Amino acid sequence: MVAKITLVLFANFLSSPLLPPAPRLFLCPTAVQWLLLTLPRPSPNTRPPMFPRLLFTLLLLPTTATTATTPSPPPPVILLNGLAGARMQATLDKNSGPHSYCDRNSHGQSVDLWLSAKELVPGVIDCLFDNMALRYNSTNKTYSNTPGVTLDGSVDFGGVDGLNYLDKGVKLSGYFATLISRLEKTLNYTVGKDLRGAPYDWRLAPDGLGQSVVGAASSLPYFTRLKQLVEDTYTLNNNRAVVLLTHSMGGPVALSFLQLQTTEWKTTYVAGFMPLSPPFGGAVSTMLALVSGDTLGVPIVSHKIFHPIQSTCASGPWLFPQPSLWPSTDVLLTAGSTVYTSSNYTQLTSDLGLAQAHNMFVDGVNALALGAFEPPHVRVEVLRGTGVATMASLVYSDRFVSGTVPNAPVERYEYAGDGTVNDRSLNRGKEWMGKQTELVRYWKYENTSHFGILKSDEALDQIVSLLVTFE
């Protein structure tokens, strides 16, 4: 789901009157603590009242010592990010760009695209959007990057530098950082050994993650690399099966991956699946991003600022509300007198003039993995927030004009979601309770937001407590 990344640090910078007007833009978008019981030591000058009692104690102590056991270490963990929740870098060797001042050649050096404060300056942000644009070929159903851009959406794959902080120079951009620190301090996890990251290109849906993308830094599909990372981590940790711990869109991504694997492979290599805030049925908020843009939590700036990337990502159509959860009787969006539901997504994108998104819906991207919603057939522990105002529908005052980004809508809310994902989507995993023999459990946290769950002490304590129970 769209990660509500707090970019407050950039807000005043982006809205500075010294900067030129912002142009219209184009963005695809507690450890279980062991109680040590110690017997009180008698004073050296105190004799036990009875010799038999002393003898019994001396005879008992060696037996107790020999039967004591050392608890097994927790399982290796692999982290998967949410939408807009992984860094992106690229090398540039382009012939053109939207402006003369856009860098076209990085001379073999990687440059930060997402997230970098300097790339969000009005005017310069056009260069960012051109570099991050995703292209979809509906004829052969393949994806590609801008010509001359070699994009890495899996920065520090196997480490955590691609998802702990989104901007390495700004500590306020922390994403998985708090969770990583908690696991290191309470359960002695070691980054790169039993705590690893598997960041992915969040512009893509499962079909793109399962193919080689033209212009990607790696020639191997993401799912191929993820499978190898799981196997390598298993071997590196004395043949211990791993836990896939995900946030937001990372939950559906991991589910898609698990659905592709054999039962034998999962039994050997995967101890469990722990999705946090998973949009297993999509979310209304993704509609806002594609139709008119989502500011991603940045105050002051125009709602249209990230629309250029958000409107071209495959992850947007994929995470539109699932028809099985939002029947055609549920009005999701209105524009003037026109009503849009889960039954006419193709009409919506056609009316907006979003040809690429339209083709994705026609080609069935919305149904990938989440349509049939087959269970993962591994142990599942879902952690989610609730009690936060969450977008339930959108009301635009005027009918859409093809090729024009509409003005911001009036947003209607419900209060059982986490501020980003609706309650029915967060709860969907409960369907698996009757469809797989492996354990499925839910943990709910009141007044906890989609992004806030990663910093919630209650949720973090629960994660630690659960990890030590995996075999």
MOGINOR-V301053 format. One record per residue. RES is the residue in one small letter. OMEGA is omega as a letter, one per 20 degrees, with the letter a starting at -180 (* if undefined). D_FIRST is the distance of its C-alpha to the first C-alpha in Angstrom with 1 decimal. Layout:
[[RES,OMEGA,D_FIRST] [RES,OMEGA,D_FIRST]]
//
This chain:
[[m,a,0.0] [v,r,3.7] [a,r,5.9] [k,a,8.9] [i,a,11.4] [t,a,14.8] [l,a,17.1] [v,a,20.0] [l,a,22.4] [f,a,22.1] [a,a,22.4] [n,r,26.2] [f,a,26.6] [l,a,24.6] [s,a,26.5] [s,r,29.9] [p,r,32.8] [l,a,34.2] [l,r,31.5] [p,r,31.8] [p,a,29.8] [a,r,26.2] [p,r,26.3] [r,a,23.9] [l,a,21.1] [f,a,19.4] [l,r,15.0] [c,a,13.0] [p,*,9.4] [t,a,26.1] [a,r,27.5] [v,a,30.2] [q,a,33.1] [w,r,36.4] [l,a,39.3] [l,a,42.4] [l,r,45.4] [t,r,48.6] [l,r,52.1] [p,a,54.2] [r,r,57.0] [p,r,60.5] [s,a,62.7] [p,a,64.9] [n,a,67.9] [t,r,67.0] [r,r,68.3] [p,a,66.7] [p,a,69.0] [m,r,69.3] [f,r,69.8] [p,r,68.4] [r,r,65.1] [l,a,64.8] [l,r,65.7] [f,a,63.0] [t,a,60.3] [l,r,61.4] [l,a,61.3] [l,a,57.9] [l,r,56.0] [p,r,56.2] [t,r,54.9] [t,a,51.9] [a,a,51.1] [t,a,51.2] [t,r,48.8] [a,r,46.1] [t,r,42.9] [t,a,40.2] [p,r,36.6] [s,r,34.5] [p,r,32.0] [p,a,28.3] [p,r,26.6] [p,a,25.0] [v,r,21.3] [i,a,18.9] [l,r,15.7] [l,a,12.5] [n,r,10.0] [g,a,6.3] [l,a,5.5] [a,a,8.7] [g,r,9.7] [a,r,12.8] [r,r,16.1] [m,r,17.6] [q,r,21.4] [a,r,23.8] [t,a,27.5] [l,r,28.9] [d,a,31.9] [k,r,31.6] [n,a,34.3] [s,r,32.8] [g,a,30.1] [p,r,29.4] [h,a,31.8] [s,a,34.8] [y,r,33.5] [c,r,30.4] [d,a,31.0] [r,a,31.6] [n,a,33.0] [s,r,31.8] [h,r,34.8] [g,a,32.9] [q,r,31.1] [s,r,27.3] [v,r,25.8] [d,r,22.6] [l,a,20.2] [w,j,16.9] [l,r,17.3] [s,a,20.9] [a,a,22.5] [k,r,25.3] [e,a,23.1] [l,r,21.8] [v,r,25.3] [p,a,25.9] [g,r,27.6] [v,a,26.6] [i,r,23.0] [d,r,24.2] [c,r,25.2] [l,a,21.8] [f,r,20.3] [d,a,23.1] [n,a,22.5] [m,a,18.8] [a,r,19.2] [l,r,18.1] [r,a,20.7] [y,r,20.7] [n,a,24.0] [s,r,24.0] [t,a,27.5] [n,r,26.8] [k,r,22.9] [t,a,22.6] [y,r,20.7] [s,r,22.3] [n,r,22.1] [t,r,24.5] [p,a,28.0] [g,r,29.2] [v,r,25.9] [t,a,25.3] [l,r,21.7] [d,r,20.6] [g,a,16.9] [s,a,18.0] [v,a,20.0] [d,r,22.2] [f,a,21.1] [g,r,22.6] [g,a,22.7] [v,a,20.2] [d,r,20.9] [g,a,18.0] [l,r,15.4] [n,r,17.7] [y,a,18.1] [l,r,16.4] [d,a,19.7] [k,a,22.5] [g,a,24.9] [v,a,22.9] [k,r,22.6] [l,r,20.5] [s,a,17.6] [g,a,17.4] [y,r,14.2] [f,a,15.4] [a,a,19.0] [t,r,19.8] [l,r,18.8] [i,r,20.7] [s,a,23.7] [r,a,23.8] [l,r,24.0] [e,a,26.6] [k,a,28.7] [t,a,28.7] [l,r,28.7] [n,r,30.0] [y,r,27.3] [t,r,28.1] [v,r,25.6] [g,r,26.4] [k,r,28.2] [d,r,26.4] [l,a,23.2] [r,r,21.5] [g,r,18.4] [a,a,17.0] [p,a,14.8] [y,r,13.8] [d,a,13.5] [w,r,9.9] [r,a,11.4] [l,r,12.4] [a,a,11.8] [p,r,14.0] [d,r,17.1] [g,r,16.9] [l,r,16.2] [g,a,19.3] [q,r,21.5] [s,a,23.3] [v,r,21.9] [v,a,24.8] [g,r,24.8] [a,a,22.7] [a,r,24.3] [s,r,24.6] [s,a,26.3] [l,r,24.8] [p,a,21.6] [y,a,18.7] [f,r,19.2] [t,r,22.9] [r,r,22.4] [l,r,20.1] [k,r,22.8] [q,r,25.5] [l,r,23.8] [v,a,23.6] [e,r,27.3] [d,a,28.4] [t,r,26.9] [y,a,28.6] [t,a,31.9] [l,a,31.6] [n,r,31.4] [n,r,34.4] [n,r,32.7] [r,r,30.1] [a,a,27.1] [v,r,23.7] [v,r,20.7] [l,a,17.3] [l,a,15.3] [t,r,11.5] [h,r,8.7] [s,a,5.1] [m,r,4.7] [g,r,8.3] [g,r,9.2] [p,r,9.2] [v,r,10.7] [a,r,13.3] [l,r,14.0] [s,r,14.8] [f,a,17.0] [l,r,18.7] [q,a,19.5] [l,a,21.4] [q,r,23.6] [t,r,26.9] [t,a,27.7] [e,a,30.3] [w,a,27.9] [k,r,25.3] [t,a,28.3] [t,a,29.6] [y,a,26.7] [v,r,23.8] [a,a,24.6] [g,a,21.3] [f,a,17.5] [m,r,15.8] [p,r,12.1] [l,r,10.9] [s,a,8.4] [p,r,7.4] [p,a,5.9] [f,r,9.3] [g,a,10.1] [g,a,7.3] [a,r,7.2] [v,a,9.9] [s,r,8.2] [t,r,7.3] [m,r,11.0] [l,a,12.0] [a,a,10.7] [l,a,12.6] [v,a,15.6] [s,r,16.6] [g,r,14.2] [d,a,12.0] [t,a,14.0] [l,r,11.2] [g,r,13.7] [v,r,16.8] [p,r,19.6] [i,a,22.4] [v,a,21.2] [s,r,20.8] [h,a,17.7] [k,a,18.5] [i,a,18.5] [f,a,15.3] [h,a,15.6] [p,r,17.6] [i,a,15.0] [q,a,12.1] [s,a,14.5] [t,r,15.5] [c,r,12.5] [a,a,12.4] [s,r,8.7] [g,r,8.7] [p,r,11.3] [w,a,10.1] [l,r,7.0] [f,a,9.6] [p,a,11.0] [q,a,13.2] [p,r,16.8] [s,r,17.9] [l,r,16.1] [w,a,16.7] [p,a,20.2] [s,r,22.0] [t,r,23.6] [d,r,20.4] [v,a,20.4] [l,a,17.0] [l,r,18.4] [t,r,22.0] [a,a,23.6] [g,r,27.2] [s,a,28.6] [t,a,26.1] [v,r,23.8] [y,r,20.6] [t,r,19.2] [s,a,17.4] [s,a,20.8] [n,r,21.2] [y,r,18.1] [t,r,20.7] [q,r,22.8] [l,a,20.1] [t,r,19.5] [s,r,23.3] [d,r,24.1] [l,a,22.0] [g,a,23.6] [l,a,20.4] [a,a,22.3] [q,r,19.9] [a,r,17.0] [h,r,19.8] [n,r,21.0] [m,r,17.7] [f,r,17.7] [v,a,21.4] [d,r,20.9] [g,a,18.6] [v,a,15.3] [n,a,13.5] [a,a,15.6] [l,r,15.1] [a,a,15.0] [l,r,13.3] [g,r,16.3] [a,r,18.9] [f,r,16.6] [e,a,19.4] [p,a,19.5] [p,a,19.3] [h,r,22.8] [v,r,22.4] [r,a,22.3] [v,r,19.0] [e,a,18.3] [v,r,15.2] [l,a,14.7] [r,r,12.8] [g,r,13.7] [t,r,15.2] [g,r,17.5] [v,a,15.4] [a,a,15.6] [t,a,12.6] [m,a,12.7] [a,r,14.6] [s,a,16.2] [l,r,17.2] [v,r,20.9] [y,a,22.2] [s,a,25.9] [d,r,27.0] [r,a,26.7] [f,r,24.8] [v,a,26.9] [s,r,26.1] [g,a,25.2] [t,r,24.7] [v,a,21.6] [p,r,22.0] [n,a,22.5] [a,a,19.9] [p,r,19.7] [v,a,20.6] [e,r,17.6] [r,a,18.4] [y,r,16.9] [e,a,17.0] [y,r,17.3] [a,a,16.3] [g,a,12.5] [d,r,11.1] [g,r,10.8] [t,a,7.2] [v,a,7.0] [n,a,10.4] [d,a,13.0] [r,r,13.9] [s,r,10.6] [l,a,10.7] [n,a,14.3] [r,a,14.4] [g,r,15.3] [k,r,18.6] [e,a,19.8] [w,a,20.5] [m,r,23.2] [g,a,25.7] [k,r,24.7] [q,a,25.1] [t,a,27.8] [e,a,25.7] [l,r,24.6] [v,a,21.4] [r,r,20.8] [y,r,18.5] [w,a,18.7] [k,a,17.8] [y,a,18.2] [e,r,19.4] [n,r,18.4] [t,a,15.6] [s,a,12.5] [h,r,8.9] [f,a,10.2] [g,a,13.7] [i,r,13.7] [l,r,14.2] [k,a,17.4] [s,r,18.6] [d,a,22.0] [e,r,21.9] [a,r,18.8] [l,r,20.0] [d,a,23.4] [q,r,22.1] [i,a,20.4] [v,a,23.8] [s,r,25.7] [l,a,23.9] [l,a,24.1] [v,r,27.9] [t,r,28.1] [f,r,26.8] [e,*,29.8]]
//
